[in-house]
Amino acid sequence: MKFLFPAKASKYFNVVFNSLKEGLENQGHSIKRVARKDLTENLIKEFDFTLIFTVTSDVVLKKVLAAGSNYIYLDKGYARNQRLMKPEAFLRFSPNAWQPLKHLDEFSTLEDRWSYARKQTVRKYFVPNPNWPIYEEGLSQLTEKQDVLAYKRKFGPDIRSQPRDIIHYETLEPRPTKKENQGSYIVFAGSSAKYHIFMGLEDPETYAKNVISELRHYTNRPVIYRPKPTWSAKKPVPQTIYKGDSDVKYHQLMNHDIHSVITHTSNAALEANFYGIPTLVLGDSIAKPVSSTELKDIENIHIPTLEEKESLGRSLSYFQYSMEEISTGLPWKKLKHILEEELNGA
């Protein structure tokens, strides 16, 4: 097969292209890199697939669709364990769609990649070291000086060598979902302006206002508005509790009294759902198979079984690969029949 990679001058595009090139050639395919500004519909038609990398490729996608050609959308993986500069970082693949929803069932019973992917980090943050409170509680119960000294000699050197805060790693390991009537707050997770342009949506602020306005027809629950942290134009939206400050982390919200998470297709839905919080998605999110999809269902939100989540995990693991795996050509080997189906219009 022949692949076209429209690129811009960026270190990330360079790293991704080099991995793709090595892996494709390893599997007997070819790839050509072209500057985005030089991309034409006639050039696109010379290739089997155009590789569209990130939501900054909205103009590329329009040209591919106008040419009536096939594409593969590439972006950060579902397990966002590292930046793409690292060999262990994941990249996701989706043929002719934002997400590979139409192909998920085919991989839903295969465990080989999921057993590895479920252990990968999606988020990491500091939490208190539980050993310190245990040590200090034991110390506080002693009154005799000799007992205090003996206790410190026995346990002190070890505990003082440990930090008070340690790194906690969240993975894609699915947890049971809490019941629909548990939790008080709804989180609306917004997306970036670039994403909205790529999807042909209203700007993020207008979109959020419209979603909240419609949501108010179906529930009186308080809504926390969490815009995309990197969106520079973010600001509060009426009828919501604004949590757009960079010092308020997503995992902190998930650990509070949350009823559900609403988003368009943000990866925040997958993280929340596998964390045990019901989700409602308004677009073709990878979490769609385990989520509700209409705002009117917010008070009767879908509660997926653990097996539904496991099935989704098994499937999505076939559509994300580490940069190291991409360099070996593994994605093209695993997804070869899928790409052939797409070329044949299946």
Buried (B, 14 or more C-beta within 10 A) or exposed (E): BEBBBBBBEEEBBEBBBBBBBBBBEBBEBEBEBBEBEEBEBEBBEEBBBBBBBBBBBBBBBEBBEEBEBBBBBBBBBBBBBBEBEEBEBBBBBBBBBBBBBBBBEBBBEEEEBBEEBBEBBBBEEEEEBEBBEEBEEEBEEBEEEEEEEEBBEEBEEEBEEEEEEEEEEBBBEBEEBBEBEBBEBBBBBBBBBBBBBBBEBEEBBEBBBEBBEEBEEBBEBEBBBBBBBEBEEBEBBEEBBBBBEEEEBBBEBBEEEBBBBBBBBBBBBBBBBBBBBBBBBBBBBBBBBBBBBEBEBBEEBBBBEEEBBBBBBBBBBBBBBBBBBBBBBBBBEBBEEBBEBBBEEE
